């Protein structure tokens, strides 16, 4: 089994395990919180459960993908902003749902925050066409890649990219190869 297939399977298994962590943190928090009003206990329990679940999900997700994500200062900054935005979004959803059904919004907010963070990081951490072209070049020095999406065009009989569908002339393909800009300037 390839490393990518293993990561995908582990990513799929993360959600049921996160639900288990969520339920166990509710049980443990409920047993440890005695006294006080029921409403106060529910809010404290929801906050603790949210933090525990989110820490688990974030730790699991980062450990799973950290070796394949090309970390840059920009990508790291966007990840921090996504974390803050997801927390604010989860809080907003919790307050909104609590105004409709008291006590239920805390649980919904605790679920929305990490799920929205997962969606955001999936979009932020994906490989850009330039990164893909660079990766393909590193693996296969003679690779010819699509100037638009970075798909490896080596071995194709036509000049249409099967990944993005863009049609090129041979000159456009050769001019769009990473590293060819310097050659064009020197000529």
N, CA, C and O of each residue as an XYZ file, in Angstrom:
748
protein
N       0.848     -1.171      0.000
C       0.000      0.000      0.000
C       0.894      1.235      0.000
O       1.859      1.312      0.761
N       0.570      2.195     -0.853
C       1.387      3.404     -0.943
C       1.158      4.303      0.278
O       0.169      4.166      0.998
N       2.089      5.211      0.483
C       1.983      6.142      1.613
C       0.751      7.032      1.472
O       0.086      7.334      2.463
N       0.448      7.452      0.247
C      -0.716      8.314      0.033
C      -2.016      7.581      0.357
O      -2.899      8.142      1.006
N      -2.136      6.341     -0.090
C      -3.344      5.554      0.210
C      -3.474      5.357      1.718
O      -4.574      5.450      2.264
N      -2.371      5.087      2.382
C      -2.401      4.932      3.847
C      -2.866      6.215      4.529
O      -3.672      6.177      5.458
N      -2.349      7.356      4.058
C      -2.760      8.635      4.647
C      -4.246      8.894      4.431
O      -4.936      9.371      5.331
N      -4.728      8.580      3.248
C      -6.150      8.795      2.960
C      -7.012      7.912      3.861
O      -8.012      8.378      4.406
N      -6.639      6.655      4.021
C      -7.396      5.761      4.913
C      -7.355      6.254      6.354
O      -8.371      6.236      7.048
N      -6.197      6.690      6.798
C      -6.101      7.228      8.162
C      -6.906      8.514      8.313
O      -7.472      8.766      9.377
N      -6.963      9.329      7.264
C      -7.774     10.555      7.315
C      -9.248     10.207      7.432
O      -9.982     10.867      8.168
N      -9.692      9.181      6.717
C     -11.090      8.749      6.804
C     -11.398      8.214      8.195
O     -12.477      8.466      8.731
N     -10.468      7.485      8.778
C     -10.682      6.917     10.113
C     -10.631      7.960     11.221
O     -11.082      7.707     12.338
N     -10.079      9.139     10.911
C      -9.970     10.171     11.932
C     -11.339     10.610     12.454
O     -11.496     10.825     13.656
N     -12.322     10.745     11.580
C     -13.625     11.256     12.021
C     -14.326     10.330     13.027
O     -14.818     10.816     14.045
N     -14.389      9.009     12.777
C     -14.994      8.162     13.822
C     -14.211      8.192     15.135
O     -14.804      8.146     16.213
N     -12.895      8.269     15.046
C     -12.095      8.341     16.271
C     -12.336      9.677     16.975
O     -12.384      9.728     18.204
N     -12.485     10.753     16.208
C     -12.777     12.062     16.804
C     -14.131     12.052     17.512
O     -14.285     12.666     18.567
N     -15.106     11.361     16.938
C     -16.412     11.231     17.599
C     -16.247     10.487     18.918
O     -16.860     10.852     19.922
N     -15.428      9.454     18.919
C     -15.166      8.708     20.152
C     -14.492      9.599     21.190
O     -14.854      9.558     22.366
N     -13.527     10.395     20.773
C     -12.862     11.341     21.686
C     -13.877     12.344     22.221
O     -13.858     12.675     23.406
N     -14.762     12.827     21.354
C     -15.807     13.776     21.734
C     -16.712     13.172     22.818
O     -16.979     13.810     23.836
N     -17.176     11.948     22.594
C     -18.082     11.287     23.548
C     -17.363     10.994     24.862
O     -17.913     11.227     25.939
N     -16.135     10.484     24.775
C     -15.382     10.201     25.999
C     -15.099     11.473     26.793
O     -15.143     11.452     28.023
N     -14.812     12.572     26.116
C     -14.563     13.815     26.849
C     -15.839     14.338     27.497
O     -15.783     14.951     28.564
N     -16.990     14.103     26.864
C     -18.263     14.474     27.505
C     -18.463     13.650     28.777
O     -18.814     14.197     29.822
N     -18.242     12.348     28.690
C     -18.447     11.460     29.851
C     -17.491     11.825     30.978
O     -17.907     11.952     32.130
N     -16.226     11.992     30.657
C     -15.235     12.309     31.691
C     -15.500     13.682     32.298
O     -15.404     13.846     33.514
N     -15.833     14.667     31.469
C     -16.113     16.009     31.968
C     -17.375     16.022     32.820
O     -17.419     16.689     33.854
N     -18.397     15.292     32.395
C     -19.645     15.244     33.157
C     -19.423     14.630     34.532
O     -19.981     15.106     35.521
N     -18.619     13.584     34.602
C     -18.349     12.935     35.900
C     -17.510     13.810     36.813
O     -17.651     13.755     38.035
N     -16.634     14.619     36.221
C     -15.762     15.446     37.052
C     -16.422     16.753     37.491
O     -15.988     17.370     38.463
N     -17.471     17.179     36.776
C     -18.164     18.417     37.139
C     -19.385     18.085     37.993
O     -20.399     17.606     37.487
N     -19.279     18.335     39.236
C     -20.415     18.151     40.146
C     -20.687     19.465     40.842
O     -19.766     20.225     41.142
N     -21.932     19.723     41.093
C     -22.297     20.974     41.737
C     -22.533     22.057     40.708
O     -22.181     21.907     39.539
N     -23.120     23.128     41.142
C     -23.436     24.222     40.241
C     -24.703     23.916     39.455
O     -25.245     22.814     39.533
N     -25.157     24.885     38.713
C     -26.383     24.697     37.952
C     -26.112     23.836     36.716
O     -24.987     23.758     36.221
N     -27.156     23.209     36.248
C     -27.058     22.345     35.072
C     -26.603     23.145     33.856
O     -25.785     22.668     33.069
N     -27.120     24.341     33.700
C     -26.780     25.186     32.564
C     -25.296     25.533     32.555
O     -24.649     25.487     31.508
N     -24.760     25.881     33.721
C     -23.338     26.208     33.803
C     -22.481     24.986     33.493
O     -21.473     25.095     32.795
N     -22.877     23.826     34.005
C     -22.127     22.595     33.741
C     -22.122     22.267     32.257
O     -21.100     21.836     31.723
N     -23.248     22.465     31.585
C     -23.335     22.166     30.155
C     -22.387     23.068     29.363
O     -21.704     22.602     28.451
N     -22.345     24.345     29.707
C     -21.463     25.262     28.974
C     -19.992     24.925     29.203
O     -19.198     24.940     28.262
N     -19.628     24.623     30.442
C     -18.242     24.260     30.749
C     -17.895     22.945     30.057
O     -16.814     22.806     29.483
N     -18.814     21.983     30.112
C     -18.588     20.684     29.480
C     -18.420     20.851     27.971
O     -17.546     20.219     27.377
N     -19.228     21.678     27.354
C     -19.129     21.892     25.908
C     -17.800     22.559     25.554
O     -17.175     22.197     24.557
N     -17.365     23.525     26.356
C     -16.103     24.206     26.080
C     -14.926     23.240     26.183
O     -14.059     23.210     25.310
N     -14.906     22.458     27.248
C     -13.816     21.494     27.437
C     -13.837     20.445     26.328
O     -12.794     20.100     25.773
N     -15.026     19.941     26.010
C     -15.163     18.938     24.960
C     -14.701     19.477     23.614
O     -14.031     18.776     22.856
N     -15.055     20.708     23.321
C     -14.648     21.342     22.059
C     -13.129     21.439     21.977
O     -12.534     21.079     20.961
N     -12.513     21.919     23.035
C     -11.056     22.087     23.035
C     -10.353     20.732     22.911
O      -9.425     20.589     22.115
N     -10.781     19.755     23.678
C     -10.159     18.422     23.631
C     -10.295     17.812     22.237
O      -9.330     17.288     21.681
N     -11.498     17.885     21.682
C     -11.729     17.298     20.358
C     -10.922     18.022     19.293
O     -10.311     17.386     18.435
N     -10.917     19.343     19.344
C     -10.188     20.103     18.345
C      -8.683     19.841     18.437
O      -8.018     19.708     17.410
N      -8.144     19.765     19.648
C      -6.718     19.467     19.821
C      -6.404     18.085     19.242
O      -5.388     17.901     18.573
N      -7.287     17.117     19.505
C      -7.084     15.784     18.937
C      -7.097     15.835     17.413
O      -6.186     15.319     16.765
N      -8.132     16.458     16.837
C      -8.280     16.520     15.382
C      -7.092     17.252     14.757
O      -6.527     16.783     13.769
N      -6.714     18.386     15.318
C      -5.598     19.160     14.759
C      -4.290     18.390     14.862
O      -3.519     18.338     13.905
N      -4.042     17.794     16.018
C      -2.815     17.016     16.184
C      -2.743     15.836     15.228
O      -1.707     15.583     14.614
N      -3.844     15.124     15.110
C      -3.927     13.974     14.206
C      -3.706     14.420     12.769
O      -2.913     13.816     12.046
N      -4.407     15.481     12.348
C      -4.358     15.975     10.965
C      -2.962     16.485     10.608
O      -2.441     16.190      9.532
N      -2.364     17.248     11.514
C      -1.021     17.782     11.256
C      -0.008     16.641     11.214
O       0.846     16.612     10.328
N      -0.088     15.701     12.154
C       0.835     14.561     12.148
C       0.695     13.737     10.870
O       1.678     13.206     10.352
N      -0.517     13.638     10.375
C      -0.781     12.846      9.180
C      -0.221     13.496      7.921
O       0.308     12.800      7.054
N      -0.328     14.810      7.806
C       0.001     15.491      6.552
C       1.259     16.352      6.591
O       1.661     16.873      5.551
N       1.898     16.522      7.755
C       3.015     17.475      7.860
C       4.177     17.145      6.936
O       4.870     18.058      6.487
N       4.411     15.883      6.639
C       5.562     15.536      5.810
C       5.316     15.756      4.320
O       6.272     15.782      3.545
N       4.066     15.914      3.899
C       3.799     16.111      2.471
C       3.375     17.536      2.133
O       3.309     17.895      0.958
N       3.091     18.341      3.130
C       2.727     19.742      2.887
C       4.014     20.549      2.761
O       4.935     20.399      3.563
N       4.066     21.398      1.753
C       5.222     22.288      1.585
C       4.976     23.526      2.433
O       4.260     24.443      2.031
N       5.578     23.533      3.604
C       5.339     24.615      4.549
C       6.098     25.859      4.135
O       7.296     25.813      3.858
N       5.389     26.957      4.100
C       5.983     28.261      3.837
C       5.430     29.214      4.891
O       4.481     28.883      5.601
N       6.018     30.378      4.986
C       5.531     31.372      5.947
C       4.087     31.755      5.618
O       3.265     31.934      6.517
N       3.786     31.879      4.325
C       2.437     32.246      3.906
C       1.427     31.144      4.262
O       0.348     31.430      4.780
N       1.784     29.891      3.982
C       0.886     28.776      4.274
C       0.670     28.632      5.789
O      -0.435     28.333      6.240
N       1.721     28.843      6.550
C       1.605     28.776      8.005
C       0.719     29.904      8.537
O      -0.092     29.684      9.436
N       0.870     31.110      7.984
C       0.029     32.245      8.390
C      -1.439     31.981      8.076
O      -2.312     32.231      8.906
N      -1.704     31.476      6.877
C      -3.083     31.165      6.498
C      -3.671     30.080      7.396
O      -4.865     30.106      7.696
N      -2.847     29.130      7.825
C      -3.324     28.077      8.726
C      -3.700     28.665     10.080
O      -4.702     28.267     10.674
N      -2.907     29.602     10.566
C      -3.233     30.276     11.837
C      -4.532     31.069     11.688
O      -5.391     31.026     12.568
N      -4.675     31.791     10.578
C      -5.913     32.547     10.334
C      -7.110     31.611     10.206
O      -8.204     31.936     10.667
N      -6.910     30.456      9.586
C      -7.989     29.469      9.464
C      -8.394     28.944     10.839
O      -9.574     28.709     11.095
N      -7.423     28.764     11.713
C      -7.705     28.305     13.073
C      -8.540     29.336     13.819
O      -9.539     28.997     14.454
N      -8.132     30.583     13.739
C      -8.872     31.660     14.408
C     -10.261     31.802     13.796
O     -11.250     31.919     14.520
N     -10.339     31.792     12.470
C     -11.634     31.908     11.785
C     -12.573     30.761     12.115
O     -13.775     30.969     12.284
N     -12.034     29.554     12.209
C     -12.876     28.399     12.551
C     -13.384     28.489     13.984
O     -14.525     28.130     14.273
N     -12.524     28.972     14.877
C     -12.949     29.133     16.275
C     -14.051     30.179     16.373
O     -15.050     29.971     17.062
N     -13.871     31.296     15.691
C     -14.886     32.360     15.700
C     -16.171     31.855     15.042
O     -17.267     32.117     15.539
N     -16.042     31.139     13.935
C     -17.210     30.574     13.258
C     -17.958     29.584     14.128
O     -19.188     29.606     14.176
N     -17.222     28.706     14.822
C     -17.855     27.752     15.734
C     -18.571     28.448     16.875
O     -19.667     28.048     17.268
N     -17.949     29.494     17.406
C     -18.579     30.273     18.477
C     -19.840     30.960     17.980
O     -20.855     30.974     18.676
N     -19.786     31.530     16.784
C     -20.950     32.185     16.196
C     -22.099     31.191     16.003
O     -23.245     31.488     16.340
N     -21.787     30.013     15.460
C     -22.819     28.979     15.265
C     -23.385     28.543     16.608
O     -24.592     28.341     16.737
N     -22.520     28.397     17.610
C     -22.987     27.999     18.941
C     -23.953     29.037     19.507
O     -25.001     28.681     20.047
N     -23.609     30.301     19.387
C     -24.486     31.358     19.900
C     -25.799     31.412     19.124
O     -26.867     31.602     19.707
N     -25.713     31.244     17.813
C     -26.914     31.270     16.978
C     -27.859     30.117     17.316
O     -29.061     30.319     17.484
N     -27.310     28.920     17.411
C     -28.152     27.752     17.712
C     -28.658     27.825     19.153
O     -29.786     27.418     19.431
N     -27.833     28.340     20.075
C     -28.280     28.490     21.460
C     -29.449     29.457     21.580
O     -30.290     29.305     22.467
N     -29.511     30.453     20.694
C     -30.633     31.381     20.740
C     -31.926     30.702     20.293
O     -33.021     31.154     20.629
N     -31.792     29.619     19.535
C     -32.968     28.869     19.082
C     -33.289     27.736     20.048
O     -34.434     27.575     20.470
N     -32.275     26.955     20.394
C     -32.454     25.794     21.286
C     -31.348     25.826     22.333
O     -30.206     25.464     22.051
N     -31.687     26.253     23.520
C     -30.719     26.434     24.603
C     -29.985     25.127     24.918
O     -30.615     24.088     25.114
N     -28.650     25.184     24.966
C     -27.833     24.038     25.334
C     -27.363     23.204     24.152
O     -26.326     22.545     24.236
N     -28.093     23.223     23.075
C     -27.747     22.412     21.910
C     -26.669     23.101     21.067
O     -25.895     22.424     20.390
N     -26.609     24.408     21.097
C     -25.664     25.170     20.293
C     -24.219     24.923     20.668
O     -23.335     24.977     19.813
N     -23.966     24.647     21.959
C     -22.598     24.382     22.390
C     -22.037     23.142     21.686
O     -20.890     23.135     21.240
N     -22.841     22.123     21.595
C     -22.398     20.886     20.945
C     -22.209     21.110     19.450
O     -21.228     20.648     18.867
N     -23.150     21.821     18.831
C     -23.040     22.091     17.396
C     -21.801     22.948     17.116
O     -21.071     22.679     16.162
N     -21.559     23.961     17.926
C     -20.367     24.795     17.757
C     -19.086     23.997     17.939
O     -18.097     24.238     17.247
N     -19.098     23.041     18.874
C     -17.933     22.183     19.113
C     -17.668     21.260     17.925
O     -16.540     20.800     17.741
N     -18.669     20.990     17.135
C     -18.496     20.145     15.952
C     -18.118     21.001     14.734
O     -17.271     20.606     13.934
N     -18.745     22.166     14.601
C     -18.524     23.029     13.438
C     -17.084     23.556     13.394
O     -16.490     23.615     12.317
N     -16.522     23.934     14.524
C     -15.187     24.542     14.536
C     -14.117     23.614     13.957
O     -13.425     24.010     13.018
N     -13.955     22.396     14.479
C     -12.898     21.550     13.894
C     -13.199     21.101     12.464
O     -12.279     20.952     11.660
N     -14.470     20.884     12.139
C     -14.792     20.480     10.769
C     -14.493     21.597      9.779
O     -13.977     21.337      8.692
N     -14.809     22.831     10.139
C     -14.492     23.946      9.236
C     -12.982     24.138      9.136
O     -12.486     24.539      8.084
N     -12.244     23.861     10.205
C     -10.790     23.943     10.162
C     -10.222     22.878      9.228
O      -9.283     23.143      8.478
N     -10.793     21.671      9.272
C     -10.336     20.610      8.367
C     -10.552     20.995      6.906
O      -9.684     20.776      6.063
N     -11.701     21.563      6.621
C     -11.987     21.990      5.248
C     -11.014     23.087      4.822
O     -10.476     23.057      3.715
N     -10.797     24.044      5.702
C      -9.889     25.157      5.374
C      -8.462     24.658      5.149
O      -7.814     25.060      4.182
N      -7.970     23.793      6.024
C      -6.595     23.308      5.847
C      -6.465     22.415      4.622
O      -5.414     22.393      3.981
N      -7.505     21.688      4.294
C      -7.463     20.877      3.072
C      -7.273     21.778      1.858
O      -6.510     21.444      0.951
N      -7.948     22.897      1.835
C      -7.811     23.832      0.720
C      -6.476     24.588      0.773
O      -5.858     24.826     -0.265
N      -6.038     24.961      1.962
C      -4.808     25.737      2.098
C      -3.546     24.906      1.880
O      -2.540     25.421      1.393
N      -3.596     23.638      2.234
C      -2.406     22.809      2.184
C      -2.234     22.065      0.856
O      -1.217     21.400      0.654
N      -3.202     22.167     -0.041
C      -3.067     21.404     -1.285
C      -1.923     21.967     -2.129
O      -1.547     23.134     -2.020
N      -1.402     21.109     -2.952
C      -0.261     21.430     -3.779
C      -0.659     22.384     -4.905
O      -1.650     22.149     -5.597
N       0.102     23.446     -5.088
C      -0.161     24.390     -6.174
C       0.415     23.808     -7.474
O       1.264     22.917     -7.433
N      -0.044     24.308     -8.615
C       0.527     23.823     -9.879
C       2.049     24.004     -9.952
O       2.747     23.137    -10.476
N       2.556     25.101     -9.442
C       4.008     25.326     -9.456
C       4.728     24.300     -8.573
O       5.785     23.791     -8.946
N       4.155     24.000     -7.408
C       4.758     23.003     -6.528
C       4.724     21.613     -7.165
O       5.671     20.836     -7.048
N       3.618     21.321     -7.838
C       3.503     20.026     -8.506
C       4.533     19.908     -9.626
O       5.190     18.876     -9.764
N       4.672     20.955    -10.416
C       5.650     20.934    -11.503
C       7.063     20.757    -10.957
O       7.864     20.011    -11.520
N       7.361     21.442     -9.868
C       8.680     21.321     -9.242
C       8.902     19.910     -8.708
O       9.990     19.354     -8.855
N       7.877     19.332     -8.090
C       7.982     17.965     -7.567
C       8.194     16.964     -8.695
O       9.034     16.070     -8.590
N       7.434     17.116     -9.770
C       7.571     16.209    -10.908
C       8.957     16.357    -11.523
O       9.585     15.366    -11.894
N       9.426     17.578    -11.628
C      10.764     17.832    -12.174
C      11.830     17.159    -11.319
O      12.774     16.573    -11.850
N      11.687     17.241    -10.002
C      12.683     16.659     -9.111
C      12.729     15.141     -9.255
O      13.800     14.537     -9.188
N      11.572     14.532     -9.452
C      11.507     13.076     -9.584
C      11.939     12.637    -10.977
O      12.640     11.637    -11.129
N      11.530     13.366    -11.962
C      11.782     12.982    -13.345
C      12.328     14.208    -14.078
O      11.560     15.054    -14.536
N      13.639     14.300    -14.187
C      14.289     15.500    -14.723
C      13.815     15.855    -16.129
O      13.799     17.032    -16.488
N      13.433     14.867    -16.929
C      13.034     15.154    -18.303
C      11.522     15.299    -18.460
O      11.014     15.288    -19.581
N      10.820     15.432    -17.376
C       9.357     15.521    -17.445
C       8.915     16.813    -18.124
O       9.506     17.875    -17.924
N       7.874     16.700    -18.924
C       7.237     17.855    -19.544
C       5.908     18.026    -18.823
O       5.094     17.104    -18.793
N       5.684     19.204    -18.241
C       4.490     19.411    -17.432
C       3.595     20.469    -18.063
O       4.061     21.336    -18.801
N       2.306     20.385    -17.762
C       1.329     21.358    -18.242
C       1.638     22.713    -17.611
O       1.786     22.802    -16.392
N       1.737     23.766    -18.417
C       2.009     25.094    -17.853
C       0.904     25.610    -16.937
O       1.165     26.461    -16.086
N      -0.321     25.116    -17.090
C      -1.432     25.598    -16.256
C      -1.550     24.855    -14.944
O      -1.638     25.477    -13.885
N      -1.553     23.516    -14.996
C      -1.852     22.749    -13.779
C      -0.694     21.905    -13.277
O      -0.778     21.353    -12.180
N       0.390     21.785    -14.047
C       1.540     21.019    -13.597
C       1.442     19.532    -13.846
O       2.308     18.782    -13.396
N       0.414     19.077    -14.551
C       0.242     17.647    -14.836
C       1.385     17.160    -15.725
O       1.794     17.870    -16.644
N       1.902     15.966    -15.467
C       2.995     15.405    -16.243
C       2.474     14.984    -17.613
O       1.659     14.067    -17.717
N       2.948     15.657    -18.665
C       2.512     15.391    -20.038
C       3.436     14.420    -20.768
O       3.206     14.117    -21.939
N       4.470     13.929    -20.099
C       5.434     13.039    -20.725
C       4.723     11.809    -21.295
O       3.939     11.154    -20.607
N       5.009     11.513    -22.558
C       4.471     10.325    -23.191
C       3.155     10.520    -23.920
O       2.697      9.607    -24.606
N       2.538     11.678    -23.790
C       1.276     11.915    -24.487
C       1.542     12.154    -25.972
O       2.600     12.662    -26.343
N       0.601     11.793    -26.801
C       0.740     11.967    -28.244
C       0.141     13.284    -28.721
O       0.387     13.690    -29.857
N      -0.629     13.951    -27.892
C      -1.242     15.223    -28.250
C      -0.720     16.341    -27.376
O       0.138     16.135    -26.518
N      -1.260     17.544    -27.612
C      -0.822     18.708    -26.830
C      -1.925     19.236    -25.927
O      -1.835     20.356    -25.425
N      -2.970     18.434    -25.717
C      -4.043     18.806    -24.786
C      -3.772     18.124    -23.446
O      -3.512     16.922    -23.385
N      -3.839     18.908    -22.383
C      -3.622     18.355    -21.040
C      -4.846     17.544    -20.624
O      -5.957     18.074    -20.645
N      -4.680     16.283    -20.250
C      -5.833     15.487    -19.826
C      -6.368     15.885    -18.452
O      -7.491     15.525    -18.097
N      -5.582     16.617    -17.686
C      -6.001     17.031    -16.343
C      -6.893     18.269    -16.384
O      -7.987     18.263    -15.820
N      -6.433     19.333    -17.050
C      -7.202     20.586    -17.056
C      -7.881     20.862    -18.401
O      -8.738     21.742    -18.485
N      -7.508     20.118    -19.461
C      -8.167     20.253    -20.748
C      -7.642     21.368    -21.631
O      -8.173     21.592    -22.718
N      -6.607     22.077    -21.187
C      -6.073     23.179    -21.975
C      -5.280     22.639    -23.167
O      -4.495     21.700    -23.030
N      -5.493     23.239    -24.324
C      -4.784     22.867    -25.563
C      -3.626     23.836    -25.755
O      -3.803     25.048    -25.630
N      -2.441     23.311    -26.060
C      -1.250     24.124    -26.237
C      -0.598     23.809    -27.578
O      -0.807     22.743    -28.157
N       0.196     24.762    -28.055
C       1.120     24.449    -29.141
C       2.389     23.919    -28.482
O       2.572     24.081    -27.276
N       3.258     23.294    -29.255
C       4.508     22.786    -28.675
C       5.355     23.929    -28.115
O       6.001     23.780    -27.077
N       5.348     25.064    -28.804
C       6.103     26.219    -28.315
C       5.586     26.683    -26.951
O       6.376     27.021    -26.069
N       4.264     26.699    -26.778
C       3.675     27.124    -25.496
C       4.036     26.150    -24.384
O       4.326     26.559    -23.260
N       4.018     24.861    -24.704
C       4.383     23.862    -23.685
C       5.835     24.037    -23.281
O       6.146     24.060    -22.090
N       6.733     24.161    -24.259
C       8.155     24.302    -23.945
C       8.447     25.610    -23.214
O       9.268     25.633    -22.297
N       7.792     26.688    -23.607
C       8.011     27.975    -22.938
C       7.474     27.968    -21.510
O       7.975     28.698    -20.656
N       6.474     27.161    -21.252
C       5.857     27.123    -19.924
C       6.513     26.172    -18.955
O       6.017     26.000    -17.842
N       7.623     25.541    -19.340
C       8.293     24.607    -18.441
C       9.072     25.351    -17.374
O       9.715     26.358    -17.670
N       9.027     24.872    -16.133
C       9.803     25.512    -15.063
C      11.286     25.501    -15.428
O      11.816     24.480    -15.864
N      11.939     26.624    -15.251
C      13.363     26.717    -15.544
C      13.654     27.193    -16.953
O      14.791     27.571    -17.235
N      12.680     27.193    -17.852
C      12.910     27.625    -19.224
C      12.922     29.137    -19.360
O      13.351     29.657    -20.390
N      12.469     29.838    -18.362
C      12.436     31.304    -18.419
C      13.851     31.841    -18.546
O      14.094     32.777    -19.308
N      14.802     31.247    -17.796
C      16.186     31.700    -17.865
C      16.756     31.468    -19.261
O      17.481     32.317    -19.780
N      16.438     30.327    -19.876
C      16.923     30.024    -21.218
C      16.374     31.020    -22.227
O      17.086     31.444    -23.138
N      15.089     31.400    -22.066
C      14.489     32.344    -22.981
C      15.158     33.712    -22.868
O      15.327     34.403    -23.873
N      15.535     34.105    -21.666
C      16.155     35.398    -21.458
C      17.564     35.408    -22.041
O      17.997     36.415    -22.601
N      18.292     34.276    -21.910
C      19.663     34.180    -22.401
C      19.736     34.184    -23.923
O      20.737     34.639    -24.475
N      18.716     33.695    -24.623
C      18.741     33.574    -26.089
C      18.721     34.897    -26.788
O      18.739     34.947    -28.018
